[in-house]
């Protein structure tokens, strides 16, 4: 049985090895944990703007998003 997208490792995303290592160092191991973070939180742990953009795009390709971005999108839709 295959894992749901949220249970899969962040290594499955199309992002740099440097970003993956920083995520793991900060105990962000799977995609669902990553989706609980905002852009600001990712920047605070040392992930650069380019990597944050790549993370966001990779998540969106899977139908997911970062925490605050999804909330802001829903607010703008109303």
TORMARBA-810866 format. One line per field, with one value per atom (N, C-alpha, C): x, y negated, z; residue number from 1; atom name. Coordinates in steps of 0.1 Angstrom, whole numbers. Each point is the difference from the previous one (the first is absolute). Example, Ala and Ser with C-alpha at 12.3 -4.5 7.8 and 13.67 -1.06 7.14 Angstrom:
2
px c(132|-9|9|-4|9|-8) $
py c(57|-12|-12|-11|-11|-11) $
pz c(78|0|0|-7|0|8) $
k c(1|1|1|2|2|2) $
a c(N|CA|C|N|CA|C) $
//
This chain:
78
px c(8|-8|9|-3|8|-4|9|-2|-8|-8|-7|11|-3|10|5|-8|4|10|-1|9|13|1|13|10|13|11|1|6|2|10|8|9|-7|-13|-8|-3|2|-3|12|-3|11|6|8|7|15|8|14|3|12|4|3|5|2|-12|-11|-13|-5|2|-5|8|13|8|-4|-3|-5|-13|-9|-13|2|8|2|7|10|6|-9|-11|-10|-13|3|-10|-13|2|-11|3|-6|4|-10|-12|-10|-8|-7|-6|-11|-7|-11|6|12|7|4|4|4|-12|-11|-12|-5|4|-3|8|10|9|-4|4|-2|13|-1|12|10|-6|8|7|-7|6|11|-1|11|12|-3|11|8|-8|7|9|-3|9|12|1|11|-2|-12|-3|-2|8|0|-12|-2|-12|-2|11|-1|-5|5|-4|-15|-3|-14|-10|4|-8|-1|11|0|-8|0|-8|-15|-3|-14|-5|8|-4|-2|10|-1|-13|-3|-12|-12|-1|-11|-2|10|-1|-7|1|-6|-14|-4|-13|0|12|2|6|2|6|5|8|5|-11|1|-11|-6|7|-6|-4|7|-3|-14|-3|-14|-10|2|-9|-3|11|-1|-8|2|-7|-15|-3|-14|-7|7|-5|-2|9|-1|-12|-3|-11|-13|-2|-13|-4) $
py c(12|-12|-12|-10|-12|-10|-9|-10|-12|-7|-12|-10|-10|-11|-6|-3|-6|8|13|9|2|-4|2|-10|4|-7|-13|-11|-12|2|11|4|2|3|2|-12|-12|-13|-4|-8|-4|-13|2|-11|3|-10|3|8|7|8|-8|-12|-9|-3|-3|-2|12|12|12|2|-2|2|-10|-13|-9|4|5|4|12|10|11|-4|-9|-5|-6|-6|-6|9|13|10|-1|-5|0|11|12|12|3|-2|4|-12|2|-11|-7|8|-6|-9|3|-9|-13|1|-12|-9|6|-8|-8|4|-7|-12|-2|-12|-11|-12|-12|-4|-8|-6|-6|-7|-7|10|11|10|7|2|7|-10|-13|-9|-1|1|-1|12|12|11|0|-10|-2|5|2|3|-13|-1|-12|-2|-12|-3|9|3|8|14|6|13|0|-11|-2|0|-7|0|14|7|13|10|-1|8|-3|-13|-4|6|-1|5|15|7|14|5|-7|4|-3|-11|-4|10|6|10|13|2|11|-4|-12|-5|-4|-4|-4|-14|-5|-13|-2|-11|-3|-6|0|-4|-13|-11|-13|-3|5|-2|5|12|5|-8|-4|-8|-14|-6|-13|2|11|2|2|7|2|-13|-9|-13|-9|1|-8|5|12|6|-5|-4|-3|-14) $
pz c(0|0|0|-9|0|10|4|10|-7|8|-5|-2|-8|-3|13|10|12|8|-1|7|-7|-12|-8|5|-2|4|-8|6|-7|-12|1|-11|-13|0|-12|-8|7|-7|-9|-10|-9|5|11|6|3|3|1|12|-1|11|12|-2|12|7|-7|6|8|-6|6|13|0|12|11|-4|10|6|-8|5|10|-4|9|13|-1|12|10|-6|9|2|-2|2|-8|-12|-10|-10|3|-7|-11|2|-10|-6|-10|-7|8|8|8|11|5|9|-7|-12|-8|-2|-3|-3|12|12|12|2|-8|1|-10|4|-9|-7|-9|-7|11|9|10|9|4|8|-7|-13|-8|-1|-2|0|13|11|13|3|-6|2|-10|-8|-9|-15|-4|-13|-8|-11|-8|-9|-5|-8|-12|-7|-11|4|10|5|5|7|4|-12|-10|-12|-7|0|-6|9|13|9|-3|-1|-2|-13|-11|-13|0|7|1|7|11|7|-8|-7|-8|-11|-6|-10|5|13|7|6|-3|5|15|5|13|1|12|1|14|2|13|8|13|10|-3|1|-1|-14|-10|-14|-3|5|-3|7|13|7|-7|-5|-7|-12|-8|-12|3|10|3|4|7|4|-12|-10|-12|-9|1|-9|5|12|6|-5) $
k c(1|1|1|2|2|2|3|3|3|4|4|4|5|5|5|6|6|6|7|7|7|8|8|8|9|9|9|10|10|10|11|11|11|12|12|12|13|13|13|14|14|14|15|15|15|16|16|16|17|17|17|18|18|18|19|19|19|20|20|20|21|21|21|22|22|22|23|23|23|24|24|24|25|25|25|26|26|26|27|27|27|28|28|28|29|29|29|30|30|30|31|31|31|32|32|32|33|33|33|34|34|34|35|35|35|36|36|36|37|37|37|38|38|38|39|39|39|40|40|40|41|41|41|42|42|42|43|43|43|44|44|44|45|45|45|46|46|46|47|47|47|48|48|48|49|49|49|50|50|50|51|51|51|52|52|52|53|53|53|54|54|54|55|55|55|56|56|56|57|57|57|58|58|58|59|59|59|60|60|60|61|61|61|62|62|62|63|63|63|64|64|64|65|65|65|66|66|66|67|67|67|68|68|68|69|69|69|70|70|70|71|71|71|72|72|72|73|73|73|74|74|74|75|75|75|76|76|76|77|77|77|78|78|78) $
a c(N|CA|C|N|CA|C|N|CA|C|N|CA|C|N|CA|C|N|CA|C|N|CA|C|N|CA|C|N|CA|C|N|CA|C|N|CA|C|N|CA|C|N|CA|C|N|CA|C|N|CA|C|N|CA|C|N|CA|C|N|CA|C|N|CA|C|N|CA|C|N|CA|C|N|CA|C|N|CA|C|N|CA|C|N|CA|C|N|CA|C|N|CA|C|N|CA|C|N|CA|C|N|CA|C|N|CA|C|N|CA|C|N|CA|C|N|CA|C|N|CA|C|N|CA|C|N|CA|C|N|CA|C|N|CA|C|N|CA|C|N|CA|C|N|CA|C|N|CA|C|N|CA|C|N|CA|C|N|CA|C|N|CA|C|N|CA|C|N|CA|C|N|CA|C|N|CA|C|N|CA|C|N|CA|C|N|CA|C|N|CA|C|N|CA|C|N|CA|C|N|CA|C|N|CA|C|N|CA|C|N|CA|C|N|CA|C|N|CA|C|N|CA|C|N|CA|C|N|CA|C|N|CA|C|N|CA|C|N|CA|C|N|CA|C|N|CA|C|N|CA|C|N|CA|C|N|CA|C|N|CA|C|N|CA|C|N|CA|C|N|CA|C) $
//
